[in-house]
Amino acid sequence: MFSYLSHKEAMKCRYGEALYSIPVNLDFGCPNREKDGTGGCSFCPEHGARAAQIADAKSVEEQIEKAILFAKKRYKATSFALYIQAYTGTFASLLKQKEAYERLLSLYPFKALHIGTRPDCLSDATLEYLAELNSRLDVVVELGVQSLHDASLKRINRGHSAHASLEAIRRLHVKGLKVYAHLIIGFPNENFLMWEASVRGLVEAGIDGIKFHHLHVIAGTQLAREYEAEAFKVLSEYEYAEALMALLRIIPLHIPIIRLATDTPQKELIAPLWQMEKGHFGEYVAQSMRYRGIRQGDLVESQSLLRYEIPHTVHLNDGSTTFYSVCYKDYYHPKAGAYTQARRLFVEGSHLKERLLQGDVALLDIGFGMGYNTLEALRVAQQCSTFSLHVKAMEQDRMLLKQSATVVSEALHVKMLETLFTCKTYEEAFVKIDFQNVEARYGVQELEEQFDVIFLDPFVESNNASLVSLEFLTLLKMHLKPTGVLVASTSLQAVHDALILAGFEVEIVHCVGNDIKGVIATPLVTPTFLHVSHPYSDPYLVWSDKKIESEHQKRSLV
């Protein structure tokens, strides 16, 4: 199951291959700016979002040459679409438009022409010409809608109304022209319901593609001056990803998603200063949607039941069942068994029974996986039948619950997994489990409470290094009560060192007679900084596991 229809996939269906965009700047200017270039939309930089790879080119011919060479070298590109990108591509007389477009199209056998423009710059004569041009090659109008809320458009000095955008889309469609709508997410006065309303309005208008941009505060803009005077909320990587995934679900699957996020040169960007790599953000969104079992359009279109494959199943020594990961080349649990690991390491290591005999216990289970650790904690709470156990279970891969429910043998286990998959909450006498289908680093940052016990199951540490970095363990310590305990199914030296640096006292666990290993960590009032080797580091809590592991290897060689 793919998560959303990307522009690349849509082009392959249309042309049999991807077309690479060749951006050019015609210097037609913008009707929303003064003659000297001042004014305009509050978010727009002086150069009108000119592409970085052609920034130093003097002529349009040089712009095209540079852009084609760049695409061929970087992407091995063979076919191209011309994109009149900066400012307003139709803000000129019809004669000037014709001369410019025809000259550019004669320079290379482009397969498509994309024209960036505004809703208030599409005269009847321009539409007639674009319709004629569309009979020779594909013409797509990239329309700067930005928002369908008039209050927002006024605040950013956009110079046109939401109605103007919808009317422009209608007129373009009458002429048989495709429209890609540009939409900005994150204006200071807007919230998710307003973003959702803008998306629904564009879908109802029949747009042919959407380009999402998260709001960037760019140096030299009016928006930058407002931000410097009084900083307003901008979206982090995780916050924007959550909003974006929710918005994708209300866009029918036939509408391609041309872009997921804004791209601004780092030297010009004031906020937000993301640390997640551009390529990783797209992968994170797609992977998160797959893990959650959601896709573009699934809230507005009928769909079959979620499809999922059952990984290779393995029966362990204690009668429990686990999976073998082909990707990680390892079992999800030690050969001694998932029940045994849950009881011996997590439940006994945390003294859960003793805690439950003294009072209510708040437990955070990170890496919930197949649910064995929480299941055994549930049993202990019901055996004690004295105080309540409240579990917050975090797992990025929601589909793993559905897969696990098909192979585990106990009715109670199946019931717990199925209920959490469907309802996200499971309750029995003395037990409440809340399931959070979220990336753990983001999920923990959003927590407000502290816990008595934290279970941490990172599986293969080198492939899930984000769960055992110094910064993440430090974050966990902030959410652990002074009398609390963290139990982790890892004995890796780098994790041991990170726990010490995070301010824990660490006990290594090797269960006699089996292959169960782990650590028990309790917070120190006064941390002891001993000589340690290199822990995993994730300074911004957004790096990919691959990057964390790569940086760790580099430091280890020094």
N, C-alpha and C positions, 0 to 999 in steps of 0.2 A: 504494500500500500504506500503510494507516494503522498506527501503531505499537502502539496499545493501545486498548481500548474505554473511552472516557471516560464519566463519569457523564452528561455532557450528551448524548452520542450515544445512550446507553441510554435516557434520558428521552424523546428525540425519537422513538425506536422505540415507546415505551410510550404516550406522550401526544400525539405529534405536535408537541411543542415542549418546550423546557427549562422545568423548574419551578425557581424561585429559592427558596432556603431562607430561612425566616423564623424566626430563633432566639429562644426565650424561656427565661426562668429562672423556674421555679416555686418555688424555695427549698425543695424537699423535703428537702434535705440529703443526707447520704451515710452509709451504715451503717458505713463504715470510719473515720469521724471521731467524736471525742468531742462531747458536747452543746454545748460551747463553740466547736466548729469546729476544734479542734486535731487533730493526728494525720493520718491518711489516707495515701494513696500518697505516696511520697517525691518524685515528680515533679509532683504536682498543686498548683497555686497556691490561695491562700485563696478566690478567687472561683469555683473549680471550672471554669475554662476558659469563662467567660462571654464571649459575643461582644462585640467592641469597639464595634460600632455601636449597641448598646443599653445600654452600660455605665451611662449616667446616667439611664435611664428608671426611674421609681418604681413603676409598676404594670405588670401584664402587658399591659393594653390599650395603654398607652403604648409598651411594648416592641414590640408588633406594629405599631402605627401608624408608629413610627420606622423599623422594619426594612423595611416595605413601601415607605415613601416613599424610603428609601435605595436599595432595589433598583430601583424605577421610575426614579429619577433617574439612577443610575449605569449600570444595565444595560438600561434600557427594558423592564423585566420586565412581564409581563401575567398570568402564572400562578404560583402559589406552593404550597410545601409547608411545613407548620408543623413546626418542629424543636424539641423539648424537649431542650435541649442541656446546660446546666450541671448539675453534680452528677449525681444519680441520679433519672431521671424516673419510676421506679416505686417509690421508697422512701416509701410512704405507704399508708394503708389503702385498700382497694378503693373505698370510698365517696368518699374524698377524691380519688382518681385520677379517678373518673367525673365528679365535679363539676367538677374542673379541666379535663379534656379536653373535656367537652361545652361548657363555657362558652367555651373558646378557639375551638373549631371553629364556634361560632355567630357569631363576630365577623367571619368572612370565609369565602368559599366556597373553602377550601383543597382541593386535589386529592389531597393525601397528608399523612400524619402520620408523622413520624420521632421516635422516642423513644430518647434515650440512656440506657443503664442498665448494670448490672453482672450477671454471671452468677448471683450469689447473691441477686438481688432480683426474682425472677420466680416468684411464687406460682402455684399452680394456678388460683386465682380470677382473678388478673391475666391469665393466659393465656387463660382463657375469655372475659373481657371484651374483650381485644384481638382475639381471633378474631371476636367479634360485630361489633366496630368495623370490622374488615377487610372485612366484607360491605358496608359503606357507603362506604368510601374506602380507598385503599391505606395499609396500616400497615406500617412498616419499623422493626424494632428494631435500633438501633445499639449493638452490644455491645462493651463495653470488655474485649477479650481481652488486649491488650498484649504477651503472650508465651505460648508453650505450653511454657515451661520452668519447673518449679516452683522451682528455685534462684533464678531471676531474679525470679519473683513474690514469693518470700520476701524477697529483698534490697530490693525496692522497697516492701515492706509492703503488698502488694496485697490480702491478706486472703482470697484464694480460690485454688484450684488450677487447673492446666491442665485436669484432668478436668472441673471445674465448668463451664468455658467450653464444652467439647465437648458436655457433657450439656445445657447450656442451648440450644445450637444445635439439638440433636436435638429437644428438647421444643417449641421454637418452630416447627420445621418440621412436627411432628406436627399442630400447630394451623393449618397453612397460612400461617404468617407468614414474611415475608422477614427475613433477617438480614444486616446489614452489620457485618463485624468490623473493629475498630480494632486496629492492630498498630504497636508502636513499634520502630523500628530504631535500634540503637546503644547499648543498655544496656552498662555498663562490663564486665560479665562475659561478654558474648555475642560471638560471631564470626559470620562469614557462614554457616557450616554450620548454626549454630543458628537464624539468621534463616530460612534455607532450610527447615529442619525445621518451623518454625512455619507458614510459608506452605503447605507441603505438607499439614500437618495440617488447616489450615483448608479447603483445597481438598477434601481427602478427606471432610471433614464436610459439604460441600455448601453452603458459604456463598454468599450471593447478591450480595455485593459486598465490596470491601476498601478500607479507608481506611488509607493508609500515613502514619505520622508519623515524622520523624527526631527523635531525642531532643533536647529542649530543656532546658537548665538555667535555671529561672525563679527570679527573686529571691524570697526569703522561703520557699522550699521546703526540705525536708530534703535533697534532692538538691543544692541550692545550697550548703548548709552543708558537705556532703561534698566538693563540688568546690573550695570555697574552702580547706578544710583540706588537701586533696591533689588537685590537678587531674588528671582522668582524660581519656582520649582521647575527643574528640567529632569528628563527621564533617564534613569540608569539603564544599563544593558538589560538587566533582568526585568525591570518595570516595563520597558518598551516591548520586550519580547512577549511578556504576558498579554499586554494590550493587543499586540499584533496578531498573536495566535487566536485570540477571541474574535478579532475583526475578520480574519481569514475564514472563520467558520460561517459567516453570514454572506460570503461572496460565492455565487454559483461557480461550480468547477470549470465551466467553459471559459471563464474570464481569466486571462493570464495575469499573473502578478509580475509586473515588469521590474519592480525594484522593491527591496525590503527596507532599506535605510538610506540615510543621507551620507554623502561623502564630501567632506570639506578638507582642504589642506590643513595639516596640523598647525602650521604657523599662523593661520587665520582664525582658528577656532578658539573661542573663549569658554564655551560650555555647550553640552556636557563633555567632559574629557574622558571618554571611554578608554578602557585598557584592554577590552576584548578585541582581538584582531577581526578585521572586516570579514574575512572568509569564515572565521570560526563562528561569527554571529549567525550567518545563514545556516551553517551546519547545526548550530545549537537549536534554532527554531525548528528546522526540519526534523531533527532527532527527537526533540521534545514532543512534537506532535505525534510522531510515530509511537513513542513510548506511552503517550496518553491515549492512543487509539482514536485520535481525532484527525480530521482532514479539512481542507478547504470546502466550504459549502455544506458540511454535514448537518448544520442546523436549519438549512432552508431547502434541502433536497432530500427526497427519499433515498435510502441507502440500505443495502443488505447488512446483515449482522457483521460485526467486526471479524475480519479474517486474521487468524494467527496460526503459527506453526508451533508444534510442541518440540522443544529441543530434545536431544538425546537423553533418555532417562536412565538413571543408575540407582540400584538398590544398595544401601549402605549396611554396615555391620549390625546396627541396632534396629533394622527394619524400616528405617526412614527412607524416603525417596528424594533424590536430588537430580539436578541437571548437569550435563557436561557442556561447557562452553567451547565451541569450536573456535570462536574468536580469541578467547583468552587461553585456550588449550589447558583448561583446568576444570576441576569439579567445583560446584558451588559450596560444597561442605566437605569436611575431612572424612576419610574412610570410616573412622570410628562411628560417624553418624550425626545427623542434624539434631536429633533429640538429645543425644549425649553432649554435643557441643553446647546446645542451648542450656541444658541443666548444669553441667559441670563448670563451664566457663562463665556464661552470662548470669544465670540465676544464682548459683552458689557464689560466684566471684563478687557479685554485687550485694550479697547478704540480703536478698530481696525478701525472703521469708521473715527474717528478724525485723526488717524495716516495716513490713506490713502488720506485724504484731504490735507495733508501737504507734502507728498512725497512718494516715493516707499517704500514698506514694505517687509522685509524678515521674513518669518514665518517658524519656525520649529515645525512640528506636530509629537510628539512622542506618539506612541500607536494609529496610524491612524485608526485601527479597521475597522468599517463599513463605515467610511468616512464622518460622519455627521459634524464634526467640521470643516474640510476643505471645505465641501460643503457650509456651511453657510458663511465662510470667502470668498469664491468665489463669492457668491451672493452680499456681501457688496462691494467687489471690482468693480463688474460690475455696481452696483447702483451708486457708486461714479463716475466711468468713468473718473477719473482724473489721478491717478498715478497707477503704476503696483504693483501687489501682486505676490511675488515669494515664493512658498511653497516647503519646503523639508519635505516629509512625510515618516516617518520610521515605519515599521511594520514587525515584524519577520514572521508573518503568512500570506503569500501571498494568500493562498487558501481562507482565510476569505473574500478577495475581491470578488472572484468568488461566494462564498456562498451568500454574501450580495447582489450581483447584481441580484440574482434570487428572492429576497423577497422584496426589496425596491420598492416603487411605482412610484417615479418620473423618467421621461425619462432622465433628466439631471444627476441625481444621478447614474442611471444605466450606462449611457454613460461614466461618469467620472471613475467609478469603472472598467468597462470592458477595457477602454483604458489604465488605469494604470496597470491593470493585464497583458495586452498583450505587451504594448509598454514602460511602466515605465515613460512616460511623457505625460502630458495632457496640452493643450494650448487653451485658448480662449482670447477674447479681455480683456486686462488688467490683465490676470491671466496666470501664468505658474506653474504647479505642477510637481515636480520630485519625483518619488516613489523609495525609497530605501528599498529593501527586506533584512533587516539585523537586527541582534541583536543590540538593541539600544546602549548598552555600547560600543561596537566596532564601530558602526556607528558614534557616537558622537566623539570618539577619533580620527577618521579619518577626521573630519571636519576641514576646515581651516578658514571659515568665521564666523562672528558674526551675530546675529539676533536681530530684533526689538521686536519680539514676539515669545514666546515658549508656545505651548500647550502641556501639559503632562497629559495623561489619563491612569493611572496605573491599572484601573479596580479594582480587589480585591487586596488591597495593600499587605496583608500577603502572597499572592500567587505570587505576582510580586514585591517582596521586592527589587529586583535589580534596579527597576526604581525609588525608593524613598529613596535610601541610602544616607547618608551624602556625601560619595565620589562622587556619580553620580550627586547629586544636585550641588556640588562644581564644577564639570566638566561642567555642564550646565551653571553655572554663568560665567565661562570663555568664553562661546560662546554667551553671552547675552550682548548687547550694554549697556553702562551706563544708557541710557534713556529707556532701554527695560523693558519688563514685562514678568513674567512667570505665567501662570494660570494652576492650577492643579485641577483635580476632586477628591480631597481627603480632608478630615478634620481630619484625624488621628493625634493624639497628637505627635506621633513619627516623622511624616513627618513635622509638624509645627516646632518641635525642630530642626530637621535636616536643615531646611531652614534657621533658625536663625543662627545656627552654620556655615552654608555655606556663611553667609554674606548678607542675605536678610532681608528686612522689610516685615512683613507678615500681611495680612489682611484676616480674616476668613469670608467666604461668606455663608450665609444661606438665600436662596431665599424665600421670604414670600409666604405662601400658597402652597408650594410644597416640595418635598423631594430632591431638588437639593442643594448640598453642595460642597464647594471647598475652595481654597486659591488663593489669588492674591499676588504675591511676586515681589518686586522690589529691585534691587541691592543697597546696602548701600556703600557709599564711605569709611566710617569708620564703620566697623561692630561693633555691640553692643553685647557683650557676656553676656547674662543673664543666670540665673540658669535654666537649662533645664534638662529634664529626658533623657532617653536613646534613641537615634535615631537608625535607622537601619544602620548597618555598613557593607561595602563591600570593605575592604582595598585595594584589588588588582583589583577590578572591573571584577572579573571572577567567584566569588563564585556562586553556585546555589541558587535559591530563597529559597529552603528548608534549606540550610545551613545558609543563612543570617537570616531567621526567627528563626532557632534553636539557633543561637548565640545571637540573640536579646532577646529571652526568658531567656536564661541563665543570661545575664547581668541584666535583669529586676528583677531577683530574688535575686541579691546580695544586 
